[in-house]
Amino acid sequence: CRPHAMHVSGCYGMCETMEVPTLSPPYKEPLHSTCNYDEFEFQTEQLPDCDPGVDPTYIYINAVSCVCSVPSYDTTSYYFRYFLPHNDKR
């Protein structure tokens, strides 16, 4: 599909902490708060101008609200991870 601009809401910001990071090995798992999704929703866009036979459906996460909390490493990462809603059977 050709480039297409979309509005996506995410979470960002500063959360206060007293934890001092360890920048050298051995690293420790951080326990400080970060700005995370409090609520989010899956959005679906139909991308325009796709080649024949290409599925134009694009699913992404859109933030509804954010909160300072200790991240869950089961659902949070610092790289892009594609996942579908639990009821999607693709």
Sequence and secondary structure as in RCSB ss.txt:
>XXXX:A:sequence
CRPHAMHVSGCYGMCETMEVPTLSPPYKEPLHSTCNYDEFEFQTEQLPDCDPGVDPTYIYINAVSCVCSVPSYDT
TSYYFRYFLPHNDKR
>XXXX:A:secstr
                       SSS     S EEEEEEEEEEEEE SS  TT   EEEEEEEEEEEEE   TTT
  SS      TT   
